[in-house]
């Protein structure tokens, strides 16, 4: 259809092209933003995991120290009585429940 020598078909195709380009660009930007958020979440999670790992390693190290002390106590004596053990250990076992 022609109105004063201008084709209406060409502006419609141009409009669809611009619309498609806009939707594509919006999709790409949304994907990039999503990837950035996901990477930030993974960094946070890795940081939290490292903190938990260090805390567990510290707790295990303290437990090994306590058990090494108990071993030394037994190795230094020919016989260890119950009351001697209770006196030596004291609150150590209550402070380190995972040893029990």
ZALO-186395 format. One line per field, with one value per residue: z, y, x of N, C-alpha, C, O in turn. Coordinates in pm, whole numbers. Layout:
REM ZALO-186395
npz: Z;...
npy: Y;...
npx: X;...
capz: Z;...
capy: Y;...
capx: X;...
cpz: Z;...
cpy: Y;...
cpx: X;...
opz: Z;...
opy: Y;...
opx: X;...
This chain:
REM ZALO-186395
npz: 0;-80;30;-58;-188;3;138;351;443;483;718;911;907;988;1245;1367;1355;1519;1759;1800;1822;2054;2246;2236;2320;2578;2689;2681;2855;3091;3130;3171;3408;3580;3578;3702;3960;4040;4045;4253;4464;4472;4544;4801;4926;4910;5074;5323;5354;5381;5626;5800;5760;5865;6132;6208;6169;6364;6596;6581;6601;6864;6999;6936;7071;7337;7356;7311;7539;7729;7654;7711;7987;8063;7966;8135;8371;8557;8643;8637;8840;8881;9015;8988;8715;8678;8819;8669;8415;8464;8375;8110;7935;7939;7817;7565;7408;7187;7214;7396
npy: -116;214;537;850;791;652;349;139;-100;-122;48;-112;-353;-254;-170;-419;-530;-356;-400;-675;-665;-510;-680;-893;-772;-697;-951;-1055;-876;-931;-1197;-1165;-1014;-1200;-1402;-1264;-1223;-1489;-1572;-1409;-1517;-1773;-1708;-1604;-1832;-2000;-1861;-1880;-2156;-2193;-2066;-2235;-2470;-2400;-2359;-2617;-2754;-2632;-2713;-2989;-2999;-2907;-3115;-3327;-3241;-3260;-3536;-3628;-3534;-3693;-3942;-3910;-3886;-4145;-4291;-4208;-4328;-4633;-4739;-4615;-4476;-4449;-4213;-4057;-4023;-3879;-3646;-3550;-3512;-3344;-3069;-3099;-3297;-3231;-2988;-3057;-3219;-3386;-3568;-3758
npx: 84;59;112;123;363;519;613;433;511;789;851;721;864;1108;1033;974;1230;1378;1242;1295;1575;1596;1476;1655;1897;1818;1778;2041;2171;2030;2109;2386;2382;2261;2457;2666;2556;2529;2797;2887;2739;2852;3115;3069;2970;3193;3366;3234;3244;3519;3561;3417;3557;3809;3738;3655;3896;4054;3916;3954;4233;4268;4143;4315;4541;4452;4404;4663;4787;4656;4752;5024;5005;4919;5138;5341;5290;5274;5041;4714;4481;4123;4036;4267;4274;4033;4099;4316;4205;3984;3786;3826;3720;3449;3456;3531;3333;3318;3521;3444
capz: 0;-92;63;-105;-230;112;160;492;478;529;859;993;916;1071;1381;1416;1371;1639;1872;1817;1870;2193;2329;2240;2405;2715;2732;2704;2977;3203;3149;3230;3548;3652;3596;3803;4090;4069;4083;4386;4558;4483;4623;4941;4975;4927;5191;5440;5364;5433;5769;5869;5752;5962;6267;6232;6182;6496;6697;6574;6655;7011;7043;6927;7181;7460;7355;7326;7681;7800;7622;7789;8126;8078;7940;8247;8491;8539;8668;8657;8910;8834;9074;8927;8580;8694;8861;8557;8304;8511;8287;7970;7855;7925;7722;7433;7408;7076;7253;7468
capy: 0;336;665;957;737;587;214;111;-228;-100;88;-223;-444;-184;-174;-555;-546;-282;-472;-799;-626;-467;-798;-969;-699;-711;-1088;-1068;-801;-1008;-1314;-1118;-978;-1325;-1468;-1189;-1256;-1629;-1577;-1348;-1616;-1880;-1655;-1599;-1969;-2050;-1793;-1942;-2291;-2182;-2036;-2358;-2564;-2358;-2382;-2761;-2793;-2587;-2800;-3118;-2981;-2902;-3251;-3407;-3198;-3317;-3680;-3647;-3516;-3813;-4050;-3885;-3916;-4291;-4341;-4171;-4403;-4776;-4767;-4492;-4503;-4372;-4079;-3984;-3985;-3772;-3524;-3503;-3468;-3229;-3023;-3110;-3377;-3160;-2880;-3119;-3327;-3478;-3670;-3863
capx: 0;138;49;211;490;593;566;406;571;926;855;677;979;1206;981;997;1374;1418;1183;1372;1706;1579;1452;1781;1990;1768;1807;2184;2202;1975;2195;2510;2354;2237;2586;2739;2497;2562;2938;2897;2688;2952;3227;3024;2960;3330;3420;3172;3297;3655;3551;3374;3669;3911;3686;3662;4037;4098;3857;4023;4368;4258;4112;4438;4628;4399;4429;4808;4814;4610;4847;5146;4971;4922;5273;5427;5251;5255;4900;4637;4355;4008;4036;4378;4230;3933;4169;4399;4120;3907;3678;3869;3626;3322;3478;3550;3236;3338;3619;3373
cpz: 0;-53;33;-128;-120;135;310;537;537;673;953;1012;1005;1218;1442;1440;1497;1764;1903;1872;2018;2287;2343;2333;2552;2771;2764;2833;3099;3233;3215;3377;3633;3678;3701;3943;4132;4113;4221;4493;4579;4563;4771;5003;4999;5051;5320;5461;5422;5583;5850;5871;5854;6106;6303;6251;6318;6607;6698;6630;6808;7068;7040;7039;7313;7466;7367;7472;7762;7776;7704;7936;8150;8060;8057;8372;8458;8555;8696;8721;8857;8887;9019;8787;8588;8733;8743;8447;8343;8416;8139;7885;7842;7828;7579;7425;7297;7108;7321;7369
cpy: 123;457;771;907;671;450;193;-19;-210;-51;-25;-323;-381;-187;-313;-580;-478;-352;-598;-768;-584;-584;-880;-902;-709;-849;-1109;-996;-877;-1130;-1275;-1081;-1103;-1397;-1397;-1218;-1397;-1643;-1516;-1446;-1728;-1834;-1649;-1738;-2028;-1988;-1854;-2083;-2290;-2153;-2159;-2459;-2528;-2383;-2531;-2807;-2751;-2675;-2937;-3108;-2978;-3041;-3341;-3370;-3260;-3467;-3712;-3631;-3635;-3930;-4033;-3918;-4066;-4346;-4312;-4253;-4551;-4812;-4634;-4529;-4409;-4229;-3994;-3934;-3869;-3640;-3465;-3443;-3345;-3196;-3042;-3184;-3308;-3044;-2932;-3242;-3429;-3586;-3787;-3962
cpx: 89;56;153;353;573;532;548;473;711;930;813;791;1086;1164;1003;1145;1424;1365;1264;1510;1698;1558;1580;1882;1947;1797;1953;2225;2151;2062;2327;2492;2334;2369;2670;2688;2533;2707;2959;2847;2790;3074;3191;3021;3099;3393;3364;3226;3438;3652;3513;3488;3777;3865;3693;3807;4092;4044;3925;4165;4366;4228;4234;4533;4582;4428;4578;4849;4771;4705;4975;5123;4978;5063;5367;5398;5240;5108;4830;4504;4245;4010;4152;4340;4131;3999;4247;4313;4039;3792;3711;3767;3490;3335;3492;3460;3260;3441;3548;3319
opz: 77;-99;95;-92;-146;151;388;657;633;750;1064;1123;1087;1306;1557;1538;1572;1863;2019;1961;2096;2396;2451;2414;2640;2886;2864;2912;3201;3349;3305;3460;3745;3788;3781;4035;4249;4208;4299;4600;4692;4640;4856;5116;5098;5124;5415;5575;5503;5658;5956;5972;5921;6190;6414;6338;6380;6701;6804;6700;6874;7172;7132;7096;7392;7569;7427;7522;7855;7868;7759;8003;8249;8130;8077;8468;8347;8489;8770;8664;8797;8812;9004;8748;8513;8684;8721;8392;8264;8381;8053;7776;7740;7763;7483;7434;7313;7037;7306;7407
opy: 130;474;777;973;635;438;224;-43;-278;-107;-34;-371;-450;-206;-323;-645;-534;-363;-625;-839;-620;-588;-931;-969;-727;-863;-1173;-1049;-886;-1161;-1343;-1113;-1110;-1448;-1461;-1236;-1421;-1716;-1567;-1457;-1773;-1911;-1685;-1758;-2097;-2055;-1878;-2124;-2376;-2209;-2184;-2526;-2616;-2424;-2566;-2889;-2825;-2708;-2993;-3199;-3038;-3079;-3420;-3457;-3306;-3518;-3813;-3703;-3676;-4007;-4130;-3970;-4110;-4439;-4385;-4247;-4589;-4903;-4550;-4604;-4305;-4134;-3872;-3821;-3772;-3535;-3344;-3338;-3252;-3282;-3004;-3140;-3326;-3005;-2858;-3355;-3546;-3686;-3902;-4059
opx: 185;-57;259;450;687;410;638;490;747;1009;864;812;1147;1248;1046;1181;1503;1437;1297;1558;1786;1616;1610;1945;2031;1836;1987;2303;2220;2085;2374;2577;2384;2391;2737;2767;2565;2737;3040;2907;2811;3130;3272;3063;3121;3466;3438;3250;3472;3732;3570;3511;3831;3944;3733;3836;4167;4116;3951;4210;4451;4280;4255;4599;4664;4473;4615;4935;4841;4734;5027;5212;5036;5102;5465;5474;5202;5057;4882;4425;4273;3987;4138;4370;4142;3959;4245;4344;4026;3711;3632;3733;3423;3238;3467;3507;3226;3448;3589;3255
